[in-house]
Amino acid sequence: MKQLPIGIQDFNKIVEGNYLYIDKTEYIHRLITSNNACFLSRPRRFGKSLLISTLEEIFNANTELFKGLWIAQSNYNWKKHPVIRIDFSRLNSQTTRSLKTGLNLRIKEIAQSYSLELTFNDEVDYNAYSLVKELCLKTKERVVILIDEYDSPIISNINHPEVLDSNRELLASFYRTIKGCDEHLRFVFLTGVSKFAKVSVFSGLNNLRDITLDTEYGALLGYTQDEL
């Protein structure tokens, strides 16, 4: 019997390590072929990061990892897209300055991974827009944006109102920039543990579909009784 992938959030590691994986790719196929932008809220340790990792491998067209899974037998078009993946729980958000620095550094790392030479400044929105636009121009494909724990800079400062408000303003600007990149985007997916309307995610990204309570995707994460 295969080992359970306890604590493993990387789809590649699960497959390469021959760990047990409950096939969720039929739900994922429906998600990425029927939507342009989605938001999913779940508590911590519910498999959000594994889902983000799986989406990244699909959009990277790493077909070898999906042998024997539902999506491999489907009519999915395995087109490779440039992927921007950001996990806000990994960024230092104790101050807005550290959050901005960490986010700019992550943008620069992604640019370097695609061998892009961009002109950066201190403004996150400018750098983010430049990254999306140049990735699209270089690869001739629309960009995928995967954001994990989008609300971490807010939740981690719930007892520090001034930092919380300042972080929220920075995030609002960042998400407005994403909305402005719409013509260059193939798919946008955000996860979090809460839904903060005032972060402007849901007003700025007005095409963002909240699937948190959608029964169509109720089994996207976790294990059902039948799967057990």
TORKOL-4160 file (C-alpha; in steps of 0.2 Angstrom, whole numbers, padded with zeros to 4 digits, m for minus):
228
<pt num="1" X="0000" Y="0000" Z="0000"/>
<pt num="2" X="0006" Y="0017" Z="m0004"/>
<pt num="3" X="0011" Y="0029" Z="0009"/>
<pt num="4" X="0000" Y="0044" Z="0013"/>
<pt num="5" X="0008" Y="0061" Z="0008"/>
<pt num="6" X="0007" Y="0069" Z="0025"/>
<pt num="7" X="0014" Y="0086" Z="0025"/>
<pt num="8" X="0018" Y="0085" Z="0007"/>
<pt num="9" X="0011" Y="0100" Z="m0003"/>
<pt num="10" X="0021" Y="0097" Z="m0019"/>
<pt num="11" X="0012" Y="0087" Z="m0033"/>
<pt num="12" X="0028" Y="0083" Z="m0041"/>
<pt num="13" X="0035" Y="0075" Z="m0025"/>
<pt num="14" X="0019" Y="0065" Z="m0022"/>
<pt num="15" X="0020" Y="0057" Z="m0040"/>
<pt num="16" X="0039" Y="0055" Z="m0040"/>
<pt num="17" X="0039" Y="0048" Z="m0022"/>
<pt num="18" X="0025" Y="0036" Z="m0027"/>
<pt num="19" X="0014" Y="0042" Z="m0013"/>
<pt num="20" X="m0005" Y="0040" Z="m0013"/>
<pt num="21" X="m0014" Y="0053" Z="m0023"/>
<pt num="22" X="m0033" Y="0054" Z="m0024"/>
<pt num="23" X="m0037" Y="0059" Z="m0042"/>
<pt num="24" X="m0045" Y="0076" Z="m0042"/>
<pt num="25" X="m0040" Y="0080" Z="m0060"/>
<pt num="26" X="m0058" Y="0079" Z="m0066"/>
<pt num="27" X="m0063" Y="0093" Z="m0055"/>
<pt num="28" X="m0048" Y="0103" Z="m0059"/>
<pt num="29" X="m0051" Y="0100" Z="m0078"/>
<pt num="30" X="m0069" Y="0107" Z="m0076"/>
<pt num="31" X="m0062" Y="0122" Z="m0066"/>
<pt num="32" X="m0049" Y="0127" Z="m0078"/>
<pt num="33" X="m0059" Y="0125" Z="m0094"/>
<pt num="34" X="m0075" Y="0133" Z="m0087"/>
<pt num="35" X="m0068" Y="0148" Z="m0078"/>
<pt num="36" X="m0056" Y="0162" Z="m0081"/>
<pt num="37" X="m0053" Y="0168" Z="m0062"/>
<pt num="38" X="m0058" Y="0159" Z="m0046"/>
<pt num="39" X="m0057" Y="0161" Z="m0027"/>
<pt num="40" X="m0057" Y="0146" Z="m0015"/>
<pt num="41" X="m0058" Y="0148" Z="0004"/>
<pt num="42" X="m0053" Y="0134" Z="0015"/>
<pt num="43" X="m0045" Y="0132" Z="0033"/>
<pt num="44" X="m0027" Y="0129" Z="0034"/>
<pt num="45" X="m0021" Y="0111" Z="0031"/>
<pt num="46" X="m0035" Y="0107" Z="0019"/>
<pt num="47" X="m0024" Y="0105" Z="0003"/>
<pt num="48" X="m0025" Y="0122" Z="m0005"/>
<pt num="49" X="m0006" Y="0122" Z="m0008"/>
<pt num="50" X="m0007" Y="0105" Z="m0016"/>
<pt num="51" X="m0020" Y="0111" Z="m0027"/>
<pt num="52" X="m0010" Y="0126" Z="m0032"/>
<pt num="53" X="0005" Y="0115" Z="m0036"/>
<pt num="54" X="m0006" Y="0103" Z="m0046"/>
<pt num="55" X="m0012" Y="0118" Z="m0057"/>
<pt num="56" X="0005" Y="0124" Z="m0059"/>
<pt num="57" X="0011" Y="0107" Z="m0066"/>
<pt num="58" X="m0004" Y="0106" Z="m0078"/>
<pt num="59" X="m0001" Y="0124" Z="m0085"/>
<pt num="60" X="0017" Y="0119" Z="m0087"/>
<pt num="61" X="0011" Y="0105" Z="m0097"/>
<pt num="62" X="0021" Y="0092" Z="m0087"/>
<pt num="63" X="0011" Y="0078" Z="m0094"/>
<pt num="64" X="0022" Y="0064" Z="m0088"/>
<pt num="65" X="0016" Y="0067" Z="m0070"/>
<pt num="66" X="m0002" Y="0064" Z="m0074"/>
<pt num="67" X="m0001" Y="0047" Z="m0082"/>
<pt num="68" X="m0015" Y="0036" Z="m0076"/>
<pt num="69" X="m0025" Y="0051" Z="m0069"/>
<pt num="70" X="m0042" Y="0056" Z="m0076"/>
<pt num="71" X="m0036" Y="0072" Z="m0085"/>
<pt num="72" X="m0023" Y="0062" Z="m0095"/>
<pt num="73" X="m0037" Y="0052" Z="m0104"/>
<pt num="74" X="m0047" Y="0068" Z="m0106"/>
<pt num="75" X="m0048" Y="0080" Z="m0121"/>
<pt num="76" X="m0038" Y="0093" Z="m0112"/>
<pt num="77" X="m0026" Y="0104" Z="m0123"/>
<pt num="78" X="m0009" Y="0102" Z="m0115"/>
<pt num="79" X="m0003" Y="0120" Z="m0120"/>
<pt num="80" X="0011" Y="0127" Z="m0110"/>
<pt num="81" X="0008" Y="0143" Z="m0101"/>
<pt num="82" X="0019" Y="0155" Z="m0092"/>
<pt num="83" X="0015" Y="0154" Z="m0073"/>
<pt num="84" X="0016" Y="0167" Z="m0059"/>
<pt num="85" X="0015" Y="0158" Z="m0043"/>
<pt num="86" X="0015" Y="0168" Z="m0026"/>
<pt num="87" X="0013" Y="0161" Z="m0009"/>
<pt num="88" X="0009" Y="0176" Z="0003"/>
<pt num="89" X="0012" Y="0165" Z="0018"/>
<pt num="90" X="0030" Y="0164" Z="0014"/>
<pt num="91" X="0033" Y="0183" Z="0013"/>
<pt num="92" X="0037" Y="0193" Z="0028"/>
<pt num="93" X="0022" Y="0204" Z="0031"/>
<pt num="94" X="0027" Y="0211" Z="0048"/>
<pt num="95" X="0028" Y="0228" Z="0040"/>
<pt num="96" X="0022" Y="0234" Z="0024"/>
<pt num="97" X="0040" Y="0238" Z="0018"/>
<pt num="98" X="0045" Y="0220" Z="0021"/>
<pt num="99" X="0030" Y="0214" Z="0012"/>
<pt num="100" X="0033" Y="0226" Z="m0003"/>
<pt num="101" X="0051" Y="0220" Z="m0003"/>
<pt num="102" X="0047" Y="0202" Z="m0003"/>
<pt num="103" X="0034" Y="0203" Z="m0016"/>
<pt num="104" X="0045" Y="0213" Z="m0028"/>
<pt num="105" X="0059" Y="0200" Z="m0025"/>
<pt num="106" X="0047" Y="0186" Z="m0029"/>
<pt num="107" X="0042" Y="0195" Z="m0045"/>
<pt num="108" X="0060" Y="0197" Z="m0049"/>
<pt num="109" X="0064" Y="0178" Z="m0046"/>
<pt num="110" X="0050" Y="0173" Z="m0058"/>
<pt num="111" X="0056" Y="0185" Z="m0071"/>
<pt num="112" X="0074" Y="0178" Z="m0070"/>
<pt num="113" X="0067" Y="0160" Z="m0071"/>
<pt num="114" X="0060" Y="0165" Z="m0088"/>
<pt num="115" X="0076" Y="0174" Z="m0093"/>
<pt num="116" X="0067" Y="0191" Z="m0093"/>
<pt num="117" X="0077" Y="0206" Z="m0091"/>
<pt num="118" X="0065" Y="0219" Z="m0084"/>
<pt num="119" X="0067" Y="0236" Z="m0078"/>
<pt num="120" X="0062" Y="0236" Z="m0059"/>
<pt num="121" X="0057" Y="0250" Z="m0047"/>
<pt num="122" X="0050" Y="0250" Z="m0030"/>
<pt num="123" X="0032" Y="0250" Z="m0035"/>
<pt num="124" X="0024" Y="0232" Z="m0035"/>
<pt num="125" X="0010" Y="0236" Z="m0047"/>
<pt num="126" X="0022" Y="0243" Z="m0060"/>
<pt num="127" X="0033" Y="0227" Z="m0058"/>
<pt num="128" X="0019" Y="0215" Z="m0058"/>
<pt num="129" X="0011" Y="0223" Z="m0074"/>
<pt num="130" X="0028" Y="0222" Z="m0083"/>
<pt num="131" X="0031" Y="0204" Z="m0078"/>
<pt num="132" X="0014" Y="0199" Z="m0085"/>
<pt num="133" X="0015" Y="0209" Z="m0101"/>
<pt num="134" X="0033" Y="0203" Z="m0105"/>
<pt num="135" X="0029" Y="0185" Z="m0101"/>
<pt num="136" X="0015" Y="0186" Z="m0113"/>
<pt num="137" X="0026" Y="0194" Z="m0126"/>
<pt num="138" X="0040" Y="0182" Z="m0125"/>
<pt num="139" X="0030" Y="0166" Z="m0124"/>
<pt num="140" X="0016" Y="0171" Z="m0136"/>
<pt num="141" X="0004" Y="0163" Z="m0123"/>
<pt num="142" X="m0007" Y="0171" Z="m0110"/>
<pt num="143" X="m0001" Y="0170" Z="m0092"/>
<pt num="144" X="m0008" Y="0160" Z="m0077"/>
<pt num="145" X="m0008" Y="0168" Z="m0060"/>
<pt num="146" X="m0009" Y="0156" Z="m0045"/>
<pt num="147" X="m0009" Y="0165" Z="m0028"/>
<pt num="148" X="m0009" Y="0155" Z="m0012"/>
<pt num="149" X="m0015" Y="0162" Z="0005"/>
<pt num="150" X="m0019" Y="0179" Z="m0002"/>
<pt num="151" X="m0025" Y="0185" Z="0015"/>
<pt num="152" X="m0010" Y="0180" Z="0025"/>
<pt num="153" X="m0003" Y="0198" Z="0026"/>
<pt num="154" X="m0019" Y="0203" Z="0034"/>
<pt num="155" X="m0023" Y="0189" Z="0046"/>
<pt num="156" X="m0005" Y="0189" Z="0053"/>
<pt num="157" X="m0007" Y="0207" Z="0058"/>
<pt num="158" X="m0025" Y="0206" Z="0065"/>
<pt num="159" X="m0018" Y="0213" Z="0081"/>
<pt num="160" X="m0008" Y="0227" Z="0073"/>
<pt num="161" X="m0022" Y="0238" Z="0064"/>
<pt num="162" X="m0010" Y="0250" Z="0057"/>
<pt num="163" X="0001" Y="0237" Z="0048"/>
<pt num="164" X="m0015" Y="0228" Z="0043"/>
<pt num="165" X="m0023" Y="0243" Z="0034"/>
<pt num="166" X="m0006" Y="0247" Z="0026"/>
<pt num="167" X="m0004" Y="0229" Z="0020"/>
<pt num="168" X="m0022" Y="0230" Z="0014"/>
<pt num="169" X="m0019" Y="0245" Z="0003"/>
<pt num="170" X="m0004" Y="0237" Z="m0005"/>
<pt num="171" X="m0013" Y="0221" Z="m0009"/>
<pt num="172" X="m0028" Y="0231" Z="m0016"/>
<pt num="173" X="m0016" Y="0240" Z="m0028"/>
<pt num="174" X="m0008" Y="0223" Z="m0033"/>
<pt num="175" X="m0025" Y="0215" Z="m0037"/>
<pt num="176" X="m0031" Y="0230" Z="m0047"/>
<pt num="177" X="m0015" Y="0228" Z="m0057"/>
<pt num="178" X="m0020" Y="0210" Z="m0060"/>
<pt num="179" X="m0037" Y="0216" Z="m0066"/>
<pt num="180" X="m0028" Y="0228" Z="m0078"/>
<pt num="181" X="m0019" Y="0213" Z="m0086"/>
<pt num="182" X="m0035" Y="0204" Z="m0091"/>
<pt num="183" X="m0030" Y="0203" Z="m0109"/>
<pt num="184" X="m0014" Y="0194" Z="m0105"/>
<pt num="185" X="m0021" Y="0182" Z="m0093"/>
<pt num="186" X="m0027" Y="0164" Z="m0096"/>
<pt num="187" X="m0032" Y="0159" Z="m0079"/>
<pt num="188" X="m0031" Y="0167" Z="m0061"/>
<pt num="189" X="m0034" Y="0157" Z="m0045"/>
<pt num="190" X="m0033" Y="0163" Z="m0027"/>
<pt num="191" X="m0034" Y="0154" Z="m0011"/>
<pt num="192" X="m0036" Y="0160" Z="0007"/>
<pt num="193" X="m0044" Y="0156" Z="0023"/>
<pt num="194" X="m0055" Y="0171" Z="0024"/>
<pt num="195" X="m0064" Y="0183" Z="0012"/>
<pt num="196" X="m0060" Y="0201" Z="0015"/>
<pt num="197" X="m0071" Y="0211" Z="0003"/>
<pt num="198" X="m0061" Y="0227" Z="0007"/>
<pt num="199" X="m0045" Y="0221" Z="0000"/>
<pt num="200" X="m0052" Y="0225" Z="m0017"/>
<pt num="201" X="m0049" Y="0207" Z="m0023"/>
<pt num="202" X="m0068" Y="0205" Z="m0026"/>
<pt num="203" X="m0072" Y="0222" Z="m0032"/>
<pt num="204" X="m0055" Y="0225" Z="m0042"/>
<pt num="205" X="m0056" Y="0207" Z="m0050"/>
<pt num="206" X="m0075" Y="0209" Z="m0054"/>
<pt num="207" X="m0074" Y="0193" Z="m0064"/>
<pt num="208" X="m0068" Y="0183" Z="m0050"/>
<pt num="209" X="m0079" Y="0168" Z="m0046"/>
<pt num="210" X="m0080" Y="0162" Z="m0028"/>
<pt num="211" X="m0082" Y="0143" Z="m0028"/>
<pt num="212" X="m0080" Y="0142" Z="m0009"/>
<pt num="213" X="m0098" Y="0136" Z="m0006"/>
<pt num="214" X="m0101" Y="0129" Z="m0024"/>
<pt num="215" X="m0107" Y="0111" Z="m0023"/>
<pt num="216" X="m0099" Y="0108" Z="m0040"/>
<pt num="217" X="m0082" Y="0109" Z="m0033"/>
<pt num="218" X="m0086" Y="0103" Z="m0015"/>
<pt num="219" X="m0074" Y="0088" Z="m0017"/>
<pt num="220" X="m0060" Y="0098" Z="m0025"/>
<pt num="221" X="m0050" Y="0096" Z="m0009"/>
<pt num="222" X="m0050" Y="0083" Z="0004"/>
<pt num="223" X="m0056" Y="0066" Z="0004"/>
<pt num="224" X="m0074" Y="0060" Z="0001"/>
<pt num="225" X="m0082" Y="0045" Z="0009"/>
<pt num="226" X="m0082" Y="0036" Z="m0007"/>
<pt num="227" X="m0063" Y="0040" Z="m0010"/>
<pt num="228" X="m0059" Y="0033" Z="0007"/>
